[in-house]
Amino acid sequence: RVVTKSMNYIVNSLKYSEFEVLGHELEFKEGKKYPPITFELDNGKKVEITGKIDRIDIAKTPDGNYIRIIDYKSSIKNIDLNEVLAGLQLQLLTYLDAACKIDKVFPAGVLYFPVIDPLLNCDKQVSEEQIKEELQKQFKMKGLILADVNIVKKMDTNLSSGNSNIIPAYVNKSGEISDKANVLNRKQFEMLQNYMEKIIKQISNEILDGNINIEPYYYIKNRKTPC
């Protein structure tokens, strides 16, 4: 029931998009679509990362091709740049960086799609149209997208101004993408991709040095810890 309900919104998000599905369940692994993601450390050792992407979409433009990574989640999830900085949320951005380099394409975004069964709190006077609108908000993708209005409108062909119902984007009356935490320009994406390599090499060195101390993080902002 949950999957069926979610599928309606997944199909809807593709119906109003110029991005096409490049593939599902794409693996970074020997003999698969992509080779393992390889990093060479300063000591000459190599580290290979394997993994699987739920979905990659592509949009072809005269200026080049753009891809976005889609990850399906059974809860509502977003990308927190504080967690990225701390090395706690690297998966999607690592895949995006690797896929861009291999396919020689540009990053359009990394997004989480919620596969959920939402409950709405509302009074009896709410119309069917309002319920539909509120449900659509629950299935809106979250994550990071490129601050390029042309690319954003390829992700949501219904978007002319205001908030998108499909992706985390807002277009103001001047036709520009608003400067929010979930929007990065091309240079910022490059900086983030470079940081991915730096932090993964740092983690790899710690693993090879035998650093297995029990040191769970504590996120002060929301008092979150894995223990």
N, C-alpha and C positions, 0 to 999 in steps of 0.2 A: 504493500500500500504506500509506504513512504517513498520507495523507488519510483513507483508509477507517478505519484504526485510530483516528485522532483523532475522526472523526465519531461513533463509538460513544460517546465520552466527552462530546462536545458535546451529543448527544441526551440522554444520561443527566443532564447538568447541567440541562437544560430540563425533563426529566421530573419531577425532584424540586424544582421551583421554581414559585413563583406569579408570577414575572416572565415576561412574554410579550415576544416579539420585536416591537419597533416597526418595525424596518427594517434592511436590510443595505445596505452601500455607499452610505450617505447622505452627500451632498456639501454643503459650504458653498461655494456658487458661484451666480452669477447664473442664474436660471431653474431652479434645482434645489430640493430639499426645503428647504434653509436658505439664506438670503442670505449673501454673504461676511461674515466677522467684521470689523467696522469699528471702528477706534480713531482718535479725533481727538487730535492732539498739541497741545502748548501753543502751537506756532507757527501753528496753524490748519490744518496739513496733515493729510490723512487717509491712513491705511494700511489696506489690505484684505488679509485673510488668507483663502485658500481651502484646502480640504482635504477629505478623505474619511474617514468613520468606518466601520470594518468592520461594527459592529453596535451598535444601541441597544435595550435592553430596558426595559420599563415595568411598574410595579406600581401598581395603583389601590387607594387606601385611603380610608376616611372622612375622614382628615385631609389628603388631597391625593395627588397622583401623584408617584411617585419613578422616576428613571431611572438606569441604569448604562450606562457605555460599555464595550464589549468590543473588544479588539484582538487579532487572531490573530498569533502570532509563531512563527517556525520554530526558536526556541530558548526556553529558560526565562528569562524576564525579569521584573523586579519594579520597583516605583517606589521610588526613593531620594530622600527629601526633601532630602538634601544637594545632589543634582543639580538638583532643582527650584529650590532656593534660588539655585544658581549659573546658572540659566537654561539648563540642558542637557537638561531633561526636561519640556517644557511641552505637548507635543502633546495628550495625552488630557485633561488638566485644562483646557486652553483650549477644547476641543470641549465638555466637560461644562458649563463655565461658560456658553458661548454657547447651548447647547441648553436649559439650565435657564431662561435669561432669555427665550428665544423661546417655548418651550412652557409657560412659567409652571409649572414643576415643581420638585421638590426633588432634590438630588443623593443617590444611594444608593451610588455608588462608581465607580471606574475600575479595570478589570481586564484583565490579559493572559491569554489562553488559549494554551497551548503546543501547536503542531501539530508533534509530534515522534515519533520512533521510539525509545523508551527501551530501554536495556539494563540488566538487573538483575544485580547480583553476589550470588549466593546459593549455598548448598550443595545437595546432592542431596536432602536431607531436607525441603525446603520443599514445602508442600502447594499444590495448585492455588488454594485459597482465599487463602493467603498471597501467592502471586504476583499474584493479582487485586487484592488490597489494596495491594500495593506499586506496581503499575502505576497504580492510581487516584491515589496520592499524586503520581506524576510528572505527571499531567494536572490537578492541582489549580490553580485560577486564583490568580494573585498580583496584588497591587496595593493600593489603598486602599478601605476600605468605611466606611459610616456606622455609628457606635457606637450603634445602635438595635436592641435584641434582636428586636423585632417585624419590622423590615425584614430583618435577618439571617436570621430563620427563614423569611421569604418567599423568600430566595435558596436556602435549603436546608431543605426541609420535613421532612427526616429528622433534623435537628439538634435535640436536646433539651438535651444537655450535652456537654462535651468539645470536641474538635476537629471541625470540619467537613471532610468529604472532598471538598468542591466549591470552597469559597471560603476565604480566609485569615481564619477566625474561630474563636474559642474562647469557649464559654459555660461559666462556672463553676457550682458547685453551687447558688449563690444565684440563678441564672438571669440573671446579668449578663454583658455582654461584657467580656472581659479587656482591660486597658489596654496594648495593644501598639502598635508603631510603625506598623502598617498600619491602625489604627482611628482615625477622627476623628469628633468630635461635630459637631453642626450649626454651631456657632459657629466651630470650627476650619476647617470646609469653607468658610465664608464668608470667613474670613481668607485662606485659600489662593486662593480665587477673586479676591479683591481684589489679592492679590500678583501673580497672573497678569497682570492689566491693567497693573500698575505695571512689571513686568519687560519686557513686550512693548513698552510705550511707550519704555522705556529702550533696548531693542535697536533699535527703529525709528528713534529719534533718531540712534543711532550709525551706522546704515546710511545715513541721509540726510546725515549729516555726512561721509560718505566714509571711515569708519573701516574699512579693510580690512587692517590690520596682521596679519602672521602671528604669532598669539599662541595656540597650542594650549594647552588646559588640561592640568593634570597633577593627577590625583586621588591624593593622598598615601595615603589609606586602602588602596587596592588597587593602587597604582602603575599607574594606567591613564591612557593618553594616546592621542589619535587618530592620532598620528604615531609 
